[in-house]
């Protein structure tokens, strides 16, 4: 069961990246939903590994937030660089 949560977590990170790069949704909506989903999935992943509840919540929250924020930063960096390149060509 833990692998299902991990695969869903990876898919959420992929969706965050693609949503920012392709501008499917406003960045704030993508960020809020993505960070929330990542945190929930990492908490569930930690519970599936039979960790203590407090440990699952703390570690899941930290890991979910860190990975999703890192994904957001990377996606925004590349999107803004791409926009600058397009503007400089005009």
NORFENPE-V857987 format. One record per backbone hydrogen bond with DSSP energy under -0.5 kcal/mol. NH is the residue of the N-H (numbers start at 0). CO is the residue of the C=O. If there is no record, write none. Layout:
nh,co
NH,CO
NH,CO
This chain:
nh,co
4,0
5,1
6,2
7,3
8,4
9,5
10,6
11,7
12,8
13,9
14,10
15,11
16,12
17,13
18,14
19,15
20,16
21,17
22,18
23,18
24,18
28,25
29,25
30,26
31,27
32,28
33,29
34,30
35,31
36,32
37,33
38,34
39,35
40,36
41,37
42,38
43,39
44,40
45,41
46,42
47,43
48,44
49,46
50,45
55,51
56,52
57,53
58,54
59,55
60,56
61,57
62,58
63,59
64,60
65,61
66,62
67,63
68,64
69,65
70,66
71,67
72,68
73,69
74,70
75,71
76,72
77,73
78,74
79,75
80,76
81,77
82,78
83,79
84,80
85,81
86,82
87,83
88,84
89,85
